[in-house]
Amino acid sequence: MPTRILPAVGDADAVRSITTLLSQLPDAEPVAPVVDSTQLVDTLARLAAESVDELPEVVVVHERIGPVPALELIREVALRFPAVGVILVTSDPGPGLFQAAMDYGARGLVALPLSYEELASRVQAVAQWSVGVRRHLGSGGDVFTGVGGTVVTVGGAKGGVGATLTAIQLALAAQASGRPTALVDMDLQAGDVASYLDVQFRRSVADLATINDISPRVLADAVFRHDTGLALLLAPGEGERGEEVTDRAARQIVSALRSRYEVVVIDCGAQLGGAGAAAVEMADAALLVTTPDVVAVRGAKRAVRMWDRLQIRKAEETTVVVNRHTRGTEIQPALIEKITGTPVAGTTVPANFKELQGAVDAGRVHELDAKSTVKQALWALAGELRLVKAPEADHRKGGGRFRGDWGSVSFRRRKDGAG
C-alpha cells in the first residue's frame, strides 16, 4: 500500500524541491501540498471526519510554515490527529531543535538542503509507525482520533454584563445533554467561576502554564471535577499568577482540553489579555455578552473593533449575546447588530435578576430552578450553538424553540492550526 505524504510548505521554491523528492520515493503517494497552518489543520480535520484511514500517514512540515510557528503546529497535529506522523524539515538540525521537535510530537527531523537518502529513511520509519498506530486504533485502543471538541469563548463587553453566568450555563447545558464538557476560567485576575459554583480548589490554569507536554494525567491533576460532572479548570486564586499564563501556554492548554472533551467553554472575562486573545482566536465560536444599554453596547463595539485590528477575530465571526433584554428598552438586538457590525444570537436572555439572586448569593448557580426564564434562555442558546446533543427542545419561556440550526451564530474553523 502506498504511503500518503502531505507536505505543508509555505515557500514556493521549497514546495517544488520537497514535492519533487517526495515523488521519487518508493511506494510514495504525495498529495497536493498545503501552504499554511490553517489549510493543513482544515484538511486533516476534513479527512478525519470521514475516517482515520483517510488521513495521510506522513505530514512533512517546513520550518517556515505560518502563520502558526512550526513547532506549535506540530503539537496541534500530534494532539488532534495522533495517527499521523509528522516530520519537521529544518535548516538547523541541531540537538536542541531535535529534542524540542520530539517534545512537541514530531516523529522525525530532516535537514536542509534535502537529501534523498535521509528523507526516504525518515518517511519510511514514520510511515511504519503510523501504520502501527492505526492497527492499534482498529483493535479498540483508547486513543483520541476525533477532529477535536468544540471550543466556545464567552467574553463581556464590560464587567458585570453576565459573561460568567452565561459561560457556566452553556457548559451545564452541554454536560447535562451527555457531552463531556470542560469549563475554563480564563479571566485570570478576577475569575469568579469557583465562587459561582461553590468550589474550593488547589490547582488552577496557572499550574499548567510552564508544562511543555500536557499529558492526560497532568491535565486530570489540574482539573476539578464538579458535582454536576463538569471538568473545571479555574483561574488562580492569586490574581498576580495570571501573568504566568502566556498566549503560548493558553494555546497548549486549549489544545489539550479540546483533545479530551467534546465541548470546551472558556470564560474570558471583560479584559482580554494575551491568553484570552489566543483562546478567542482558536475558538470555533466567540460570544460577546452585552446588556442593552449605551455604555455596554459601546464597549462591545470597541471590543469587536479591537479584535479585528489585532487580527484576533473578524466582526462577522463574533456573535453578540444580549443579556437582560426587555421589550421596552430602546436598544433592541437589531440596533445592537447594526452598531457592532456582528451577528446577534437569535436567543436573548431576559432581565430577571430576582430569579438568580438566591443562587448567586449562595454560590450555587448550578442549582438554579429549571423554571427560571433566564436558565431556559441560556440553555436555548446552548441549543442554538449546537452544544447539546438533543436535536430539538421546546423552551416555552425565554428562549422559544430551537432545532439545532446555526441560527445567527457565527461559527468557523479556527484561523490557524494552533491548538
Secondary structure, 3 states (H helix, E strand, C coil): CCEEEEEECCCHHHHHHHHHHHHHCCCEEECCCECCHHHHHHHHHHHHHHCHHHCCCEEEEECCCCCCCHHHHHHHHHHHCCCCEEEEEECCCCHHHHHHHHHHCCCEEEECCCCHHHHHHHHHHHHHHHHHHHHHHHCCCCCCCCCCCEEEEEEECCCCCCHHHHHHHHHHHHHHCCCCEEEEECCCCCCCHHHHCCCCCCCCHHHHCCCCCCCHHHHHHHCEECCCCCEEECCCCCHHHHHHCCHHHHHHHHHHHHCCCCEEEEEEECCCCHHHHHHHHHCCEEEEEECCCHHHHHHHHHHHHHHHHCCCCCHHHEEEEECCECCCCCCCHHHHHHHHCCCECCCCCECCHHHHHHHHHHCCHHHCCCCCHHHHHHHHHHHHCCCCCCCCEEECCCCEEECCCCCCCCCCCCCCCCC
